[in-house]
Amino acid sequence: MSRMRDQLLRNKRKDTAPVEREETSGSVPIPVEGEETSATVPIPMESEESSTPVIIREDEQEWKELDAGYPSAEHGEFIVRTRTYPLHTTHGHYQLSELAARLPALSILCKQRPLENLEQFVFMDTETTGLGLGAGNLPFMIGVGFFQEQQFVIEQLLIRHPAEEPALLAYLLQRLRGRTHLVTYNGKSFDWPLIKNRFIIHRYEEESRQLEHMDALYPSRSLWKHVLESCRLSMVERERLGVSRMDDLPGSEAPAKYFEYLATKDPLVLSGVFHHNELDLLSLVTLCTHMGYATEGKLAYEYMGPEEQYRLFVWYDRMDLTALAEGMLERILSRELPQQKPYLGAIASYYKKQKKWELAEKLWKEDLTAHAGDRLHPIASYIELSKLYEHVYKKPDTALTYARDALEQWTRLKSATRMDADRQDKDRLALQKRIERLDRRSQQQAHRNSTRSTRSRNQKKQQGKGQVEQHEHQGFLFEL
């Protein structure tokens, strides 16, 4: 990491500060507001897409080709590129304006405070020099997106060398202030911890602790981990959000482009990085809109495969959206048996939690029927049926039959697959204990039933004998 920092420092330009200052050990030169020299003539940026006031130097006109420049901020110099989008802009399947109507539904995903307006959001994505969270990994570009004055604004903050990082972080804190919900993709594990580390390094008070972090990676994994090849944002947006990127720079190549810029000082080298970061932020808005429609139950379920429908059911169940969850189960169970087959046991377990015993029993038995032609039957369904008949229906003899079937299937599974020795012993002992217990209970119940039967017969005999004596007595009285 020290070699990386040395490379960054070697490529630092000597003439970037607008005024020369005496530097002490460990200090960073930060310009004073309003100070200018002949080398820093402000030139307004002329771009319809740019809304933040920026300036560029006469000797650095190449930044103008990227619609980028220095923000007119009091903290110091760094590069900012601004893009604004009207709310009717379409990105993928949705318009940016559709997110506003999804806020009540998205509030289900929030733990701290509900969503009331779009201005609460701040979307963030970083481009870094590496993948670690240590001090040597530098976020050279931080993209932030937010809604403001009926438009979506993207600001991409770039440092040309490490000395500009304090100014960038100070500006970023201003952008975060007043927002309540931070939206990222894998930001909880990478982007946000990295930025917080940079705040600590530069002794900034972290003023954004009130932000509720919504990492869109986690619901994406819940829905598509077993459906898509991967849960990278580029894969999710292409397969589920209707976003098609043309000539996009892969995120993995961004660090190399930044080091190329440090070597050549050509801003155009970074054009692909700016474009990639911008699309990531737009896709975050689209993904939030999609999640909002999902929590409202307004997705096109008929186009989903059984695996995606099942994952959506699990997601609904986790959020206590019972009506939507059971609706997904009905769709899965309405499919042909081969498509239902992988999910019957899991759905039965759901009904078990709901104490819908008859539905659970039906599905466990259907699970066994569906695997009737297989060499190995699902052991879990045998065990669950054994538990059901033992604890709910109070029929230990039937429970014993299912437990013995489970042990038989376990023996077949052991011979057909490589099982861990400890697991083998644990599973075998558990099944044997269950069988022994059920055998005792079955014998006890049989004994009780036999005793009741004997008592019942004796009672009937006594009743019959009493009736005969009564008839004899009545006959004697009649003869008198």
Phi, psi and omega in degrees: 000327179294325178295322178296317179295320178299321180295319178297317181291325179296328182270002178295135180278142184283336191253025184276332179284135183293336177225152178274139179225156172284133181250136173259170183299126177083000182269161179238127181291124177238122185291154177270142182299132175092350180282131178220157172233178180297341181272358184233058178284121181293131176236115181298140175284134179250085179217130180293338183272347185263130181243337179278129178300123179225159177229159175222159179278156176295330181267008179227046181293346182295335177294335180296329179295338176262007185056041182234160178187196180268135176287147177278072182241158185276355189274336183141185186264143166193176183261138175228136176237126186243137174231139176236142181231129172295156187291345177276002178295135178258130174231107186075224183281346191234154169274154179299329182292339183293341181295328184300318181286347181267358186300316177301321179290319180293337179298339177298330181278351184266138181258333188262310183212149181284165177265129182241332179208162183292334182292349178287338186280145160222123180262141185219142174210137183244154169240129189234168179277353180197193184247351183276176179252009181284175183295339181281348179269119188251125171281096186281341176223132175235117178261131177234140177233141181204158178266133183204126175053053176059035175207161177256124185249132174244125175241126180248113186262127185231136173255138179271347176193165186301333182295342180272354184296318179302320179294319179298315181295322177297318178294320179297319178300322176297320181291328180282335184296133179092346177272156182241340185228118177263128180244126178222179172233108188068025182285333180293328182267336187230290191301307186290316175302323180295315181294319178298324176297321179292324174301317181294316181302319183265011172061038172269138174287125183286102187265009186246027180292340180284352181291131171270123188270120176250100180269111185288351178295323187292312174296329178295318177296320180301321184274323194233008181301321182259010183247315182261164179298323177205170178253025171299148182301322180297325178287316181297315183292327180286317187274334186234340184253355178075023180260127178239114180270134178250127178055042181274140176283123177301142181300331180293341181267355182299316179302319180297321179295323180292318178294328175295320177297317180300327181279324187257339185061025178261108182300332182297339176300331184270003184302319179293326179292316177302314183295316180297315180296321179297316179294324177300317181293318177297321180292331176296320177296315180297320180294319176297321177297317179298317179296325176296315176298323180296315180290341174274350182074034184243026176273162178278082185295332185294341179267001181268148173281169182299326180294316180293322177297320179294317179296325177292322175301314180300319180295314178299316181297321180295329180266009179062032173268075191298316182298316179292321180297313182290331174297322177292323178297320179298322178294320180293316182287347176275355179281172176295154185305317179302328179279332176286329192314312184291346190246357186298314180297317181293320179293321177299320178296326176297314179294331175297316178297326179279359182060033173264078192296319183295318178295318180297314180300317180300316183287324176297319178291323175295326177298317178293321178295319181296331180260015184300325181274357181275156178292320181247128177267158179291112182298323184301321181293321175299314182294318180295321176294323177298316178297318182300313183287333179283310191266331184260308183273348178057047178235082185295332180293317176292319177300322179296321179299314180293325179294320177294322176298320179297317179295323177296315178294324178297320179297319177295318180297320180298319182284337184267339183228164175270113181248146177298138185299317180296319179294320178304309181297317182296312181294317181296314181296321180297316179292318180296320177296320178298315181297317179297317180295316180292326177297315178297315181294323178295318178294319179297318179294320178297321178295316178298318179297319179296318179297316179298320180297317179297315179298319180298318179295318179297319179297321180294322178297316180297319178296320180294317179297319179297321179294322179296313180299320179296319179295319179298317180295319179294325178294321180296317179295324181294321181293326177296000000 
